[in-house]
């Protein structure tokens, strides 16, 4: 893991501010969703990308009846 040298304090509501440089570098825009992971004593933030419920792919995902399904799996389902 690479240190950025950036330190931020948590405010009274539990929020932190991600510096604009990081948001630009990681292509995080206003209202983008972030997933929160915990690994040991580390908190990991990752830009949320919806993934297919069948194969886990995040490419060409369509939201269908509250589920995310990729075009490849839709094609596979059609051939059943």
Secondary structure as UniProt FT lines:
FT   TURN            12..13
FT   HELIX           20..25
FT   TURN            26..27
FT   TURN            30..31
FT   STRAND          34..39
FT   TURN            40..41
FT   STRAND          42..47
FT   TURN            53..55
FT   STRAND          61..64
FT   TURN            65..66
FT   STRAND          67..70
FT   HELIX           71..78
//
